[in-house]
Amino acid sequence: MVEANPVQGTQLGIHGSADDATHYDDALPDVSAKSAATYYDQLVFLRDRLERLDTAALSRPDQVDHHVLVGQVRLDLLQLTEL
């Protein structure tokens, strides 16, 4: 998902990869309709997978991470579809 939104990746502290440590720092997202549709599909897939996860089986820190990630995915979907 960072590939689809490199600005968000940089905001989250993901600046690059092992091959290129600053790959996302100087990249902008593709804002085409096709890219937005692909990103939407990825977000829906991730949201659905996260919502099916049994969080009771997770450690407390992992439950917090799950909660934050679900919130971020929902926010991204809202921004993509409503704003």
C-alpha positions as CSV (number, residue, x, y, z in Angstrom):
1,M,0.0,0.0,0.0
2,V,2.9,2.3,0.5
3,E,3.7,2.0,-3.2
4,A,0.2,3.4,-3.9
5,N,0.7,6.3,-1.5
6,P,4.4,7.0,-0.9
7,V,3.6,10.3,0.9
8,Q,1.7,8.4,3.5
9,G,4.6,5.9,3.7
10,T,7.0,8.7,4.4
11,Q,4.6,10.1,7.1
12,L,4.5,6.7,8.7
13,G,8.3,6.6,8.8
14,I,8.7,4.2,5.9
15,H,11.3,6.1,3.8
16,G,12.4,3.5,1.4
17,S,13.5,-0.1,1.0
18,A,16.8,-2.0,1.4
19,D,17.6,-1.2,-2.2
20,D,16.8,2.6,-2.0
21,A,16.7,4.1,1.5
22,T,14.9,7.2,0.3
23,H,12.6,5.8,-2.4
24,Y,9.4,7.1,-0.9
25,D,10.8,10.4,0.2
26,D,10.8,11.9,-3.2
27,A,7.9,10.1,-4.8
28,L,4.3,11.2,-5.3
29,P,1.2,9.0,-5.7
30,D,-0.3,8.1,-9.0
31,V,-3.6,10.0,-9.0
32,S,-5.1,8.4,-12.1
33,A,-8.6,6.9,-12.0
34,K,-7.1,3.4,-12.6
35,S,-4.6,3.8,-9.7
36,A,-7.4,5.0,-7.4
37,A,-9.6,2.0,-8.3
38,T,-6.7,-0.4,-7.6
39,Y,-5.9,1.3,-4.3
40,Y,-9.6,1.1,-3.4
41,D,-9.7,-2.6,-4.1
42,Q,-6.6,-3.1,-2.0
43,L,-8.1,-1.1,0.9
44,V,-11.4,-3.1,0.8
45,F,-9.5,-6.4,0.7
46,L,-7.3,-5.3,3.7
47,R,-10.3,-4.0,5.7
48,D,-12.2,-7.2,5.2
49,R,-9.2,-9.4,6.2
50,L,-8.6,-7.2,9.3
51,E,-12.2,-7.3,10.3
52,R,-12.2,-11.1,10.2
53,L,-9.2,-11.4,12.4
54,D,-9.7,-12.8,15.9
55,T,-8.1,-10.1,17.9
56,A,-8.7,-11.9,21.2
57,A,-5.9,-14.2,20.2
58,L,-3.5,-11.3,19.8
59,S,-1.2,-9.8,22.4
60,R,-2.2,-6.5,23.8
61,P,0.4,-4.5,21.7
62,D,-0.8,-6.4,18.6
63,Q,-4.4,-5.6,19.4
64,V,-3.5,-1.9,19.6
65,D,-1.7,-2.2,16.2
66,H,-4.7,-3.9,14.7
67,H,-7.0,-1.1,16.0
68,V,-4.8,1.6,14.6
69,L,-4.4,-0.2,11.2
70,V,-8.2,-0.7,10.9
71,G,-8.8,3.0,11.7
72,Q,-6.2,4.0,9.1
73,V,-7.7,1.8,6.4
74,R,-11.2,3.1,7.1
75,L,-9.9,6.7,7.0
76,D,-8.2,6.0,3.7
77,L,-11.4,4.5,2.3
78,L,-13.4,7.5,3.5
79,Q,-10.9,10.0,1.9
80,L,-11.0,8.0,-1.3
81,T,-14.8,7.7,-1.6
82,E,-16.3,10.7,0.2
83,L,-13.8,13.6,0.3
